[in-house]
Amino acid sequence: MSDPNEIILRPVARVVGGRPEMYEDHWYDVQAVIRLAERFEPSALQGLGDFSHLEVVFQFDRLDEADAQREPRPPRKNPDGPLLGVFAHRGPFRPNRLGVSVCRLLSVDGRDLHVGGLDALDGTPVLDIKPYHVEFGPSDPVRQPAWATRLMAEYYLP
């Protein structure tokens, strides 16, 4: 009997190429392929090529679940940063090890989505792919602390 509180997800795709190991900044020029799982026909991607960007949900599969953040810590291990709880971080040390990234869609070829700026590593399981719609972005002004702007200044720079 299954646990009603458990959620089991199967990857819909895998990241092929891009970075083999994690380092923080300069993701803009990183190109990779999101290769759809064999259980899907290429027609599952029909119409996606009309979009410029994708939202990709993936799992930080190389991290041990036991490494999930339990206590507040500074962002990106910056000793000068404020102490933040797990849900004030975007990093990988999360309870379900889920990542969400908006990346550029460069082209669609069969089961392959060629992307730029996806901050996931080669081999990463992709749990969902969605086209990015401007209307789903915030309609109100966005605010964030100055430390976040400083810390992320080079994340998507070439």
Salt bridges, closest charged atoms under 4 A:
GLU24 OE1 - ARG76 NE 3.41
ASP25 OD1 - ARG76 NH2 2.85
GLU38 OE1 - ARG111 NH1 3.90
ASP61 OD1 - ARG62 NH1 3.37
GLU65 OE2 - ARG97 NH2 3.79
ASP112 OD1 - ARG35 NE 2.69
GLU154 OE1 - HIS26 NE2 3.07
